[in-house]
Amino acid sequence: MRTGAKLAEMGVNILLKQEDTARMLGVSVYTLQAWRQAGFGPPFVRMRGNDVRYDLRDVEAFIEQHKSSSIAEERAKGRTYNGAPGQAGS
């Protein structure tokens, strides 16, 4: 188990930088920023100015909530293949 996950289990609040969060989700920082503007993605904490952080537990929960076993399951949830909400799959 990762050290960060162990600390999170102990109740320690692990705040990830945008770059680390984007890497965990397999997207670019720009995609993460676009998701924030669209109201999609894991919850974030604005520390000050442009310093945005993500709680490790929220990022892991977001990943779990968006797991699917098939394209049909994705379509049934009303998501496109990239997980964007409210759009029909093509």
Long-range contacts (C-beta under 8 A, 24 or more apart in sequence): 4-56, 5-56, 5-60, 8-56, 8-57, 8-60, 13-55, 14-55, 14-56, 14-57, 15-45, 15-53, 15-54, 15-55, 15-56, 16-53, 16-54, 16-55, 16-56, 16-59, 17-53, 18-52, 18-53, 18-54, 21-54, 21-59, 24-59, 24-63, 25-59, 25-62, 25-63, 38-84, 40-84, 40-85
